Amino acid sequence: MKARISFFSLLFLVLSTALWAEYEPRLWLNSKAGAAYEQVASELQGIFDQAEGRQIPGDLLVDKLNEGAAKRVTGAQLVQALRAEVERLTQAIQMLEKREKIASASRASLLKALSLLLQGGVSVDTIDAVLEYANLVQKPTNRAVDALSASFRIIAIAQAPANLLRPLSECLIRSSLKETQFAQLQSLAVRAKGRNIMGEPLVKLIIGSLDSGSGLAALDRELQTRSQRP
């Protein structure tokens, strides 16, 4: 009987600790970095309350707070940046909640990646369409987010039109490449740019090559061949 009481007492203690645990960003205010922003503490507290109510992971906000403190931004700038981050993360949560499978990647990492895409100027409609495409072809959401992030960087490297982000992302989703290979495509894009192959032609070459079933090695050979043409 005593063992059962001890077990339930321990369980209650664990649950109580989780229930009353302080939301991580609030603890930041008591840190050395947070002390410099005492004048906007009440405004930050309001944002923390809002974020906690929306179930935004606290560590994502702490990252943003530390980033602002490292740059020594003003209190007003920190409040503005954090408020914008909460809005982006809220949009990201709403997009993820529409999907049934949030596979292997953690929720926090997906939210962070989506927030960075939104901050980079990618529209909610574009992200939502790519996530929906992944759902239609029965691919996990984390693959769609990885494809979007990789495609965003490839488009930037190639200096290609922004409207190619969606078709390139969808191509990566349906391709036979593993998510870990997406970074190799970025390296290929850098080499292609060095050979003066860039813009829309490069992106369309990548899409055509992957859709035909060719691997990265074949794509690299094609880039070499094209760079040698007069």
N, C-alpha and C positions, 0 to 999 in steps of 0.2 A: 504493500500500500504506500509506504514511504517513497519507494522508487517511482511509483506512478505520480505522486505529488511532486517529486523533484523534477520529473520529466515535464509535467504541465507548467510548473513554475518557470522552467527554463524556456519553454516554448512561448509563454506569455512575455517573458523578458525580451526575447528576440523580436517578437512582433511589436512590442511597445517601442523598442529601440528604433525599428524601421519606421514606425508610424510617426515618432516624434523627432526623427533625425532632421537636422537642419538642412534646408535646401542649400546646396554647395555655394552658389554665388553669394549668399548672405554672409557666409564665413569669410569670403574674400574681402569684405569690407573691413574686417578686423586684421587683415594681413598688412605687411609693410607697404605693399603696392597700393592696397585699398585705402590706407590712411591718408594718402595724398588727395583723395577725392571725397573727403569728409563733407565738403560744402554741397555736394550733389547726392549725398547718401540717401536722403528721403526720396528723391526722384528715382534713383537706382532701385531702392526697395520696392517702389511701385511697379517697376518693370519686372523685378523678380517675382512679385506676387502674380502678375499677369502670366509670366512664362511658366511658373509652377502650375497654375490653373490649367494651362494648355498642355501640360505634360511634356514640356521641353526639357531634355536632359540638361542638368545643371552644368556638367563639365563643358558643354559647348559654349555656354555663356562665359564661363571662367576663362576659356581660351581667348574669347573676344576681349574680355576685360584685361587680361594679361598683355594681349597684343597692343591695346590702347595705352596701357601704362608704360610698356616698353618704348613706345613712340613718344611718350610724354605729351599726349594730347590733353587739351583742356577738359574741364569737367563737362562743359556743354557739348563738346565734341564726343566725349565718351558716352554720354546719355543718348545722343543722336545715333551713334554707331550701334549701340546696344539695342535701341528701339527698332532700328532697321533690321538688325539680325533676328530679333524676335519675330518680326513680320515675315521675313523670309523662311524661317524655320516653321512658322505656323502654316504657310503655304505648302511647304514640303510635307508636313504631317498630313495635311488634307489630301495631297496627292497620293501618299502612301496608303492612307486608310481606304482608298478606293480599291486597292489591290488585295487579293487574297493571300498571295504567297510572298513573304519577306524572307527569302531563303537564308543562305549561310551568313551573309554579312550582318553585322549588328545594326540595330535601328539607328543608333547614334551616328555611326559612320555614314549610313545612307543619307541621313538628314544633313550632315555636314557637307557631303558632296553635292546634294541638291541646292543647298544654300549658296555654295560657291558658284554653281552654274547660274543661279538667279542673280547673284552679285555681278557675274560676268556679262549680264545682259541677255541671257537666254530667257525666252518668254515662258510663262506657265503653260501656254497652249502647246508649245513645241515639246516641252518635257512631258506633259500629260499624254500627248499623242504617241511619243516613243514608249512610254510606260505601257500604254494600252496595246501598242503593237506587240510588245514582249508578251503580254497576257494572251493575245490572240494566237501567237505561235508557240504558246506554252513554254516560255522561257522565264526564269525567275527574275524578280524585280532587281536584285543586286546586279545581274548581268546587264540589264538595261541601263542602270545608273553608271556602271563601269564603262559601257559603250558610249554613253553620252559624254562622260568626262574625257575619255580618250579622243573621241571625235572632236570635241571642243578644242583640245590642244593641237590636234592635227590640222584643223581648219586655221588656227592661229599661225602655226608654223608655215603652212602652205600659202598663207595670205589669200585664202579662197573665200568666195561669197558665203555669208552667214546662212543663207537658205539651203546650203548643202549639209548643214549639221544633221538635220533629221534623216535624209536618205543615207548618209554615211553611218549614223548610229544604228539605223534599222538593219543595214548591211552587216555590221559587226555582230548584232544580236543573232541573226540567222546564220552567220558563218560557222565554219567548223573550228574556228580559233577558240582557244581557252582564254578566259579573262586575263590570265597572266601573260598572254602573248600580245595583248593590246599595246603594251608599252613598246614592243618591238616595232609596231607600225609607226609609232611616233619617231623612233630612230630612223626608220626608212624614209619618213617624210623629211627629216633633217638632211639626210644624204641626198635625197632627190632635189631639195632646194639648192644644195651645193652644186648640183649638176644642171641647175637652171630649169628644173622641171617642177612647176609649182602651180598654184591657183586651181581653177576648176579642172583643167586637164589631169592634174595629179589625183584629185579626189575621185574623178570619174574612172581613172585607171585602177585605183584601189578597189572601188566598188565592182567594176567589171571583172577584175582578177579574182576577187574573193567569191563573187557569185558564180564564176565558172568552175570553182573548186580548186583553183591553184593555191598553193601555199605561199608562205612568206618568201621562201627561197626563190620560187618562180617569179614572184613580183619583183624581187631585188634584181634578178637577171634581166627582166624586161626594162627596168629603170636604167641599168647599165647599157643595154642595147640602144635605148632611145637617146641616152646622153652622148653616144658615139656617132649618131647620125649628123651629117653636115647641116 
